Structures are given as C-alpha cells and as structure tokens.
Amino acid sequence: MTAPPPSASPAILGGVGRAGAAHRPEWGRLPLGPYVFPRPAYDEALAAPVPLTEDPLAPLLGEGQP
C-alpha cells in the first residue's frame, strides 16, 4: 500500500486531526464546530408532527400491489 499524496485532504483520508480539527500544512488547524444556528422551522415541525394516513414509501417499494 502506498502513502497518499501530500496534498490529500483529511476528508479523503477518512479522518480529522486531534481535537476535532482538520489540518492541512498550508492552512494550519481549522476548527470544525460545533456550529449553532437558529432552526425555528425544525423546532415547529417537531412540536406539531403531521400524522400520515399511509406509508409514503409503499408505492416505491411495490407494497400493496398484486
């Protein structure tokens, strides 16, 4: 097995550096989060979920068809 090229991204290599930060020599250490953002639509959707009368994936899975 050969080593990845020096310019390979940590994401391509399947990991991040220590303490949750990606590292590329030309950029230094880059923080990856945590990120906080307002999410009122998500909170409202969880507060009042819409009940489904049937499985929306059933037609795609071929369920209920002879």
Helices and strands as residue ranges (DSSP letters): H 10-13, G 18-20, E 21-24, E 28-31, H 40-47, H 58-61
